[in-house]
Amino acid sequence: MENSTPKFPFNSSKRLRRRFLNRAFAVIYAFAILALLYHHVETVLHSPTYGAFFITTSLLISDIILGFMWLNSQSFRMNPVIKDVFPENLEKHFDRKDFPALDTFICTADPYKEPPMTVANTALSVMAYDYPAEKLSVYVSDDGGSEFTLFALMEAAKFGSYWLPFCRENKVMNRCPEAYFRSNPLPDSKIKMMYESMKRRVENSVEKGQILDEYKTSEEAAEAFGKWNQGFTRQDHPAVIKVVSQTGNDKDIRGHSMPNLVYVSREKCRTSEHHFKAGALNALLRVSAVMTNAPIILTLDCDMISNDPSTPHQMLCHFMDNSPKLGFVQFPQRFDGLNKADIYASEFRRPFHINPVGMNGLSGPDYFGTGTFFRRRIFYGAPSSFIQPEILELRPDHVVEKSIKNQPILELAHHVAGCNYENQTSWGSKIGFRYGSLVEDFYTGYLLHCEGWKSVLCNPDRASFLCEMPISLNDVLNQTKRWTVGLLEVSFSKHCPLVFGVWFLGPLKAQCYAYYAFGPLLSFPIAVYACLPQIALLNNFSVFPKVWDPWFSLYIFLFLGAYGQDCLEFILAQGTILRWWSDQRIWLIRLLSSDLFGSLEYIANHLGISTRGFEVTNKLVDNEQNKRYYEGKFEFGVPSPNFVPFSTAAILNLTALIMGFLKISWNENLDSLIIQMLIASFGVVNCLPIFEAMVLRSDNGRIPIKITIISVSLAWVVYAAVSFILKL
């Protein structure tokens, strides 16, 4: 993949001019933060009562954390760079037969939360790439050990022999069947009827809990499904590797070769650590090395479909450009079916679109966990120091000359997929995807950058991949709670970005990673600002400067400066004001819920109180939930503890705001309480969907009465406790 400099460029870089404004504003804002901290220290030192000392110290600590996180966030703004690609120039330099082989890894873990048809659709969308079929292999890791997933892939391979030619001949862009037929109904077409028939067979099998004998008529199918016997469980079973489709042997209806499609369920044993998704990816890394060993690897979540068949060409525009240290090309996650306001901020515009542009100007974006093309060599040590794997067949430069159905190849593939294979090896520590954090993607990308590898964000106009998003707030919060635990595991490990990262990456890039890793700490200052000023207002206790005090202007500048810059960047990244508002609101909700609980879970894990777990995000869609989502209504529904902290804060803010207006109506002088009134007003406006779900709604998505009662009770307890302290 290393060639002389091409006559026609494959890619270009453009540094954004706003970097100069970013730097100037950062200097001004930094002095404002220092002035604020100076004011806080003075206030603390001259606190007249214990209550005043308590609240001013809490605000000082909160603003130190906010200032620290702001400082980290500036690293994304110092040198933003946009990369463009020119895939039309590839074939001016290379014949398609010279393109490197590509292995795609698709991971699934639960057939009931991640339906087998979703996995099959993702596999078909990648198998239909505009790429030489003999150079394309798709590996599906099934950590749920489900025969239904294998059955869905076998059905998908049969349907694929018709679907792939259909896509080529009709120049279909979105080659996921489900997504294509959703936007192009084609009610009487043969291809649509074939797809619906396949879908019924798979979904009926899942619903009945068994695969009917009529689908096991062939000797090969009977042998494959025969492994699911009474002793086979999700947590304890042998390795299952099934070649569903083999390039060269299996043809589509036009006589063209089909890509390889391989089902992999690694061996599981209750007495062995399996390391969640990172372990599954490492098993795929070894199995694919034995069977095909392509120099390029694409990792995908099971619900992330290909939306552009030319995506591999865009990736090659970076890998074929003489960049030996370029380790991976990251495509942003984009989401299909978002409602107008994107009420849960599911597009994650800042981490997936805005911040990576800033990291492009350093050594490249972090690894998102999906939509990523890796150079296989990246998993075997730094660019200048190769780490030798245990066996020759796992070397990234090993050439596989035998068929993937060759018996010795299959035997070795089963061996390297064994649950004890990694014992006494460097897998997960120095080789492959890294263990030690629930956010294996963030941790792996971080350590790869520390080793000296670089990455690049490739963000074409047409989305290369489309994901599904949770439409239940509880699912959203459970997902981000898992991320919180994983990020804190990185923050307080020997690989802490502020120490290890600064040494190997330099301060700016280390700060990028520190911004994410220490992000959960923001739950403390947000909780303080969501409760203490409001309770102080209820007690007629002044916390902030009066309106005519010069320090009042400083608070206003700090708030408007931070929010104004955030909004401007969001709009420049093709966002809307409505979605920006949803983004900042869900950021506050997450900090008061999933980040708070995730931090507590991290502490509990280290105290040995609980054990670490991995919860699969639900990909199932409920029609009523779907309807409410597109109406812009938050989906609560279940009596989840996740809802209690921000519901409590909502009640406190509303109570404080009402009391503030009552004080105004009583002609009381509130000059010293204006900022507290503004904070309470801001909180109430952000909490309007919560109040609606508590009081006005009667559908199944409302906040359960139980949660409302608990929140009201907790609000009273917090109010009473803080009020007692303020009177000391």
C-alpha positions, 0 to 999 in steps of 0.5 A: 500500500506504499507507493510513489507520490501520485500525479493526481492527489487522493486527498487534501487538507484544509486548516480552518481559519477560525483557529485564530479566533479560537486562540484569541477567545481562549486567552480572554476566557482563560483570564476570565476564569482566573478572575472568577476563581480569585473572586471565589477564593476571596469569598471563601476566605471571608465567609461570615458563617459556616453555611456561607463557607459550605456553599462558596466552597462548593461553588469554588470546587465546581468552577475549578472542575468546569475550568479544568474541563474547559481548558481540555476542550480548547485543544480541539479548537487550536488547529481544526483541519478538514480532509477531502478525498478524491476517489475518482483518482484511484483508478488512474493509478491502480487497477482494481485487482491491485486494491488491498483485501478487506476484512469486515468485522461485525459484532453482535451479542444478544439476538433479542436486543439485536435482532438477527435480521438487523445483523443480516441487513448490515452484513448484506450492505457490506457484501454489496460494496463496490469492491472486488468480491474476491478481496472482500470478507465479512466476519460476524462475531456472535457473542450471544452464541445464537443459532438464530444469528447463524440462520439469518446469515445463511438466509442472507447469503441465499438472498444475497445471490439475487440482491448483489446483482440487483444493486449493481445493475440498478446502481443502488446507493443504500444497499441495506435491503431493509433501508432500501425497501423502506424508501423504495417500496416496490410492492410487486417486485420479485426481489422485494417478495424474496426479501420479505419471505426471508425476513418472515422465516428468520423472525418466525424462527426467533419468535418460536424459539427454534429453527424448523427442521425444514430449514435443516434439510441439507447435510451442511445445515444439519451439521452446523445447527447440530452444535446447539445441543442441551449443553450449549449455553450462552456463557458456556459453549465451544467455538463455532465457526461456519463459512456461510459463503465462500468466494470462488465457490459461491456465485450470484445469479449472474455468475459473479463470485460472492464475498466470503461470509463467516459466522464466528462464535468464540468459545465461552467458559464461565471460568474464563474472562471474555473481555466483552466486545474487545475480546470478541474483536480480538477473536475475530482478529485471530480467526480472520488472520488464519482464514484471509488475513486482509491488510485492511480491517473494517469494524462495524456495530451490528446496526451500522449499515453501509449507506455508500458502496464507494466507501472503501474507495474513500478509505483507500484515498488515505491508505494508498497515499504513502502514509506508513504511520497512518493506522486507521481511517475513522468515518463519523457515525450518522443516524437514520430516522432522527426526529426534527429536534433530535431530542436525545442528541443521538447524533452526538455532533460534538464527539463525532463531527466537531471534535474530530475535526479538531483532532485531525490537526493533531495526530487524528481522531479517536476510535469511535468503535464502529465505522473504522478502517484499520491497517492490520499491522496497527494491532502488532506494536508501534510503527517502528517496533513490531511485536511478534504474535505466538504463531506465524499464521497470526502475523499481519504479513502472513499470506494465506494460500489455502481455502478458508474451508480447508480443514487445517485452516478451520481447525486452527481458526477454532483453536485461536477462538478458544477461551484459553488461547490468550492465557500467557500472551500479549493479547489485550495488553500489547497486541490487538484491541486493549482490555482494561476498560468498558470503552474498549474503543476509546482505550484502544484508540488512545493507546494506539496513538500513544504508540505513534500511530496516526488516524484521520477523519473521513467525512464525505457529504453522503453518509458512509454509514447509518446507525440506529439510535435508542428511542427510549431515554432509559436506553440512552442513559444506560448506554452512557452510564456504561461509557462513564464507567469505562472512561473513569477506568482510563482516567484513574489507570496507569495510562491516565491522559494527564500523565502517560498521555502527555509524555507520549502524545504531547499536551494538546493531544493528551488534553483531547483524551483527558476531555473525554476521560474526565468528562464524568467529573462534570456531574459534580459541578452540574449537580451543585449548580442544579441545586445549591443556588436554588435552595439558597434562593428559597432561603433568601441567601445570596450566593452571587454578586448584585446586579451593579457589582462588576463581578456580575458582568463576569458571570454573564460573560462566562455563561454567554461566552461558553454557550455562544461558542458551543452554539456557533460551532454546532451551527457551523457543523451543519446543526440547527438551533433546535438540535443544539438546544436538545444537545445541551439539554441532554448533556445536562440530563446525562450529567445528572443521571448516567454520569452520576450513577456511572461514577458511583458504579465505578467507585463501587467496583473498586471497593468490591461492592459490585461487579462490572457488567456490560449491558447491550443497548436495545435495538428493538423498536416499539411502534407506540414508542416510535410514534411518541418519539417522532412527536418529540415526546421524551420516553420515560415509561419504566420506573428507572432510578436514572430519572430520579436525580434530574427529576429532583433537580427539576422540582427544586428549580421550579419551586425556587423560580415560583418563590422568586416571582412571589418575592418580586410580587411582594416588592422584595429587593432581589438585586442580590438574587438575580443570578440565582433566578436566572439559573432557576429559569434556565433549569425550568426551561430545560426541564419542560419535557420532564414537567410535561411527563410528570403532570400533563401526559397520560400515555405509557411514556410518562414518568411513573407516579412512583418516580415523581413521589420519590423525586418530590420526597428527595427534593424535600430532603435535599432542601431540608439538609442544605437549608440546615447547613445554610443556617449554621 
